[in-house]
Amino acid sequence: MNAQDPKLSTPQASQAADPLAQLQDIHLPPEIGLWPPAWGWWLLATLLIVCIGTLIFLVRRHQTRNAYRTLALKELNRIHKHYSLEQNAEYLQEVSILLRRTALSGFTSQFNASLKGGAWLEWLDQQCPKAQQQFSKGVGEALLTGPYQKNPEFDRAKLHKLCEIWIKEHRNQSQQTKKIKTKQEAKGV
């Protein structure tokens, strides 16, 4: 076999002798698209939607249950601005009515509207520990006799602050129910 043999010098013959020449380029798979996402992303999206929905529900329920507090605070501030310092008896009467209306709104089935005198003030203290007994043993006592006096003497700023604290911080009916259930669970009932 001569190196000059025409059969071996053709390009086809040289390809047959070189196996690497017969290989084709590597075909890459198509790029992975963003859609549709993997099942883990669907699960995460569902969980996120459920969490956001639950959060919105809880916030709205809290706002609905406590809307009466916002209205009562606005009314308390209106009363405070409306009555001058010479109209203390009228001021005390309006504040007392406002506290009763607030109690009726927050404690629809548990509030005894016939409470009067010291029992009424003690009830106010019981519903708001932050009041620190100031209704029955402090400035709140003016609510008992003040509306019936011509010109009662009391610290109006302290009473206003006390009523503001009570409206903001008292435990309403739904909070009372949770507390009772927690105590029963602790006892094992």
PyMOL commands that set and color helices and strands:
alter all, ss='L'
color gray80, all
select helices_A, chain A and resi 11-17+19-22+39-65+67-82+88-106+117-127+129-131+134-137+139-148+156-169+173-187
alter helices_A, ss='H'
color red, helices_A
deselect
rebuild
show_as cartoon
